[in-house]
């Protein structure tokens, strides 16, 4: 499976980690690998509006692409969504006042597919917990794509949320089997079988594949193993995969200028991702020369949106009346119609298909208006949004 390029890991891949996770949501381990990946993508797509919206949407084609499922067999997608609606998420934690709170909820309260769009929702109580980074950790989708075993991904998820504390803490074998989805199997009641068939292979895949390394430790009563925990440390060989949300963009001079101007961290990264540093720098220069501007941030936002000063897409601009310009205009409209999370996914998917280093560099500079990738961009968006260029003269 093609890997999402490391140098383009931007967007909502992982929120800032906290020093100590005070609680965790345990999700039934009976999910298949596809369902587990699907669950993470749906959460990532909804994360920014978990607190403000009760329903979330993502087009089904993007959803399939993001989980590495390129088939048009929507029956499989339906079965996976059904599995998430039937899966239980459970939490047992202390609230802010130190009071014990236990709760249980289906992972999705509902999901539906209509006109190529997947709509879904979380219960209000679960949405609140999922949005709190002290309770639940989002998973880097670039790392998720590398897993081939559902048990390995399940163990990774349950270990990753404790990466800052260095250990999962002790789990009874009963709890561990439940987290792995094995609690109804008599075969895995034997630690010998559990260790050989689940623990060792999962640990090996995590240590080879992900940004952390885990080491199991056991506790015994007599000769019988009763508890297990996993010591966790960062994997120095793959640490680059664990970039946080737009970390690379935060090191640029243009990002610094935006922050000094009063632009929020998230908005600054979004502008840089959508427009590119060159365009944002040009608009900053244009805005800085204006006088009697009440809100520099507001004026800059308008300058980027409406291309004040012109040449907003550099060398990629074409004659307004040409078919090429019309196609580029359609692409711009399609990009603006996407959420920030979807835009990140689109860019990563497109870059994963470009092998030529020069073409990659050109796309990184100009984005969807890249002169070297005009045909490839048109093909990509035609696949993503069928019919997008139907009424454009192709001559």
Buried (B, 14 or more C-beta within 10 A) or exposed (E): EEEBBEEBBBBBBBBEBBEEBEBBBBBBBBBEBBBBBBBBBBBBBBBBBBEEEEEBEBBBBBBBBBBBBEEEEBEEBBEBBEBBEEBEBBBEBEEEEEEEEEBEBBBBBEBEBEEEBBBBBBBEBBBBBBBBBBBBBBBBBBBBBBBEBBBBBBBBBBBBBBBEEEBBEBBEBEBBBBBBBBBEEEEBEEBEBBBEBBBEBBBEBBBEBBBBBBEBEBEEEEEEBBBBBBBBEBBEEBEEBBBBBBBBBBEBEBBEBBBEBEBEBEBBBBBBBBBBBBBBBBBBEBBEEEEEEEEBBEBBBBBBEEBBBEEBBBEBBBEEEEBBBBBBEBBBEBBEEBBBBBBBBBBBBBBBEBEEEEBBEBBBBBBBBBBBBBEBBBEBBBEBBEEBBEEBEEE
